[in-house]
Amino acid sequence: MVVDRRQILDSDSGFHRRNFVRLEKLVMVCTYDNPTTMRRECWQDGKLIYWYSASLLLSKGMIPPRYFFLGANIGPWKTGQLIGDRKAMDERYQD
């Protein structure tokens, strides 16, 4: 999954008098239920940015979904599940 990261610049920024949207960068992201590490891993541009242990995800009622890190709230644990772009992971973890 490629995400457009956009920044809204307004008159307070001193950059321009009118509001406009500027395309900053295209980023690659994915969330992977890794069976080797038993972690739900959130990856961005080749870097592991956050993870949860599978045991935490499999226990009922521990963390309400609204408190999950962005990208980690993809439903129940499914071993090997990958949501997003596999290229977002470090090359060592790609098949």
C-alpha positions in Angstrom: 0.0 0.0 0.0 1.4 3.4 -1.0 0.2 6.3 1.1 0.2 9.9 0.0 1.6 12.0 2.9 0.2 15.5 2.5 0.8 18.6 4.4 -1.7 21.4 4.6 0.1 24.8 4.7 -1.9 27.8 5.7 -1.4 31.5 6.0 0.1 31.1 9.5 3.0 29.2 8.1 4.2 32.2 6.2 4.8 30.1 3.2 1.8 31.2 1.1 -1.3 33.3 1.7 -3.7 30.7 0.4 -4.3 27.2 1.7 -3.0 24.4 -0.5 -2.0 20.8 -0.4 1.6 19.8 -1.2 2.6 16.2 -1.9 5.6 15.5 0.4 6.5 11.9 -0.1 5.1 8.5 -1.1 5.7 6.0 1.7 5.3 2.3 1.8 3.6 0.7 4.8 2.5 -2.7 5.9 1.3 -4.7 8.9 2.5 -8.3 9.2 1.4 -11.0 11.7 4.9 -12.6 11.8 4.8 -16.3 12.7 8.5 -16.4 13.3 8.6 -13.6 15.9 5.0 -14.1 17.0 4.5 -10.3 16.7 2.2 -8.0 14.8 4.7 -5.7 13.1 4.1 -2.3 11.6 6.6 -1.4 8.9 7.3 1.8 7.0 10.0 2.3 4.3 12.1 -0.7 5.5 11.9 0.2 9.2 10.0 -1.6 11.9 8.2 1.2 13.6 6.0 -0.6 16.1 5.0 -4.1 17.2 2.6 -6.0 19.5 3.1 -9.6 20.8 0.7 -12.2 19.5 -0.1 -13.3 23.1 -1.4 -9.8 23.8 -3.5 -9.7 20.6 -4.9 -13.2 21.3 -6.0 -12.3 24.9 -9.5 -11.0 24.9 -10.3 -7.5 26.2 -6.7 -6.3 26.9 -6.5 -3.3 24.5 -9.5 -1.6 23.0 -9.0 -1.2 19.3 -9.1 2.6 19.4 -5.9 2.5 21.4 -3.9 0.5 18.9 -1.0 2.1 17.1 -2.0 3.3 13.6 -1.9 0.3 11.3 -2.0 -2.3 14.0 -5.8 -2.4 14.2 -6.4 -4.9 11.4 -8.6 -7.3 13.3 -7.8 -10.6 15.0 -4.4 -12.2 14.8 -4.0 -14.4 11.7 -0.6 -16.1 11.3 1.1 -14.9 8.2 -1.4 -12.1 7.5 0.1 -9.2 5.5 -1.8 -6.0 4.9 -0.1 -3.4 2.7 3.0 -3.4 0.6 5.6 -6.2 1.4 8.3 -3.9 0.1 7.7 -1.7 3.2 9.5 -4.4 5.3 13.3 -4.7 5.7 14.7 -6.8 2.9 15.9 -9.5 5.3 12.2 -10.2 6.2 10.8 -10.4 2.7 10.3 -13.8 1.0 
